């Protein structure tokens, strides 16, 4: 999909406007209105859901098709890193361990990056 430079600029401006509007909506309507409790509680799940939506296709699909779990080195490394994190609760160690697992599996199974 080829876009003209003005289309990119329009896209950036519209995304910025949308971001400003959605983040400042409750300030614009005034302090007299409060978010319902159920909505405030629900918004706590948004970061985890967004991260899952970004990571799931990368972990489960290769070139647009589903890969068997026993051949999917990204999924294996992510699973190992998750277990490591649940055991240690160390974020930097989890990143290092996950990348080490991915590298070893990639070299061992001779899968191109």
N, C-alpha and C positions, 0 to 999 in steps of 0.2 A: 504494500500500500504506500504509494508515494503521496506525500503531502507538500503543499506549497509552504514557504516560510511564514506567510501570514496566517496560515491555518495552525501552525505550531504555536505562534504567538497567541492567537485566539484561544486555543486549547489551554495554554498556561494561564491566561487571564481568567477564563471561566473556572478552571480548577481552583485558582486562588480565591475567586469570589465565593465559590461554593464552600471552601474551607472557612473563610472568614464568617460567612453567614451561619453555617452550622455550629461553629464554635462560640459565636457571640449571640445566638438566638435568645438565650435566657436572659442575657443582659439587656437586649433590645426590648423585650416585653416588660421589663421592669422587675424590681425585687419583690413585688407583691405576689408573684406566682412562684410556686415551688414545684419541683419535679415530684411526682408520686414516688413513694418508697419502692414500689416494685420496679419502676424505671431506673432509679438510682442503683438498686441491687443488680439489675440486668446489665447496666453499663460496666459493671466490674468484670464481666465475662468478655467484653469486646476485644481486648488485646489478645487473649488466648485464642479466640475464634479467628481473628484476623491472621495471626501467625500460623494457625492450622491451615487456613485457606491458602496461604502462600506456600507452605512446606509440603502439603499433601500431594499436589500434582508432581512436584519434583521428586518426591520419595517413591511414589507409586508408578509413575509413567516414564517410559523411555521412548523418545521419538513419537509421542502421542498414543502409545499402546501400553496396556497393562503388562507388567513383567511378573513372572512367577516369583514368589517370595524367596525361594531357595537360590535364585539367580540374581536377585536384586541386591547388589552390594551396598547401595545407598541406604536401603531399608535395614539391612543387617547392621551397618555401622551406626545408624540412628538408634536402633534398638539397644545395641551395646552401650552407646553413650547415655541413653535414658536410664538404663539399669545402673550405670556408673554414677549418674547424678543422684538417683534415688538412694543409693547406698552412701555416698560421700557428701552430697549437698555442696559441692565445690564447683562453681561455674567455670573458672578457667581450666581446671583439671578436666572437666567434661569436654570442653572444646578441644583440648589437646588429645584426650583419649579418643574422641570421636573421629578426629582427623587421622590419627594414627591407625585406628581400625580401618577406616576407609582406604588409606594408602596401602596397608598390608593386604587387604582383600583385593584391591585393584591389581596389585602386583602378583598376588598369588593366583588369581583367577584370570589374569591377562586380559583385563577389560580396559579398553581405551577410555581416557578421561572424557 
